[in-house]
Amino acid sequence: MRNEGGGTARVRISPHLAYGHKGLPSLIPPDALLVVELWLRGIVQTR
């Protein structure tokens, strides 16, 4: 997947890579699948 500046991507993060079966009390339930939408504002090149 190639993304240019200004594009968006929806990323799904499995529970075992995120908060697992502990979750984050009062915020994220145990074994939750996280869905994050990212916005790429631009690409900065470095030397």
Helices and strands as residue ranges (DSSP letters): E 8-13, G 15-17, E 34-39
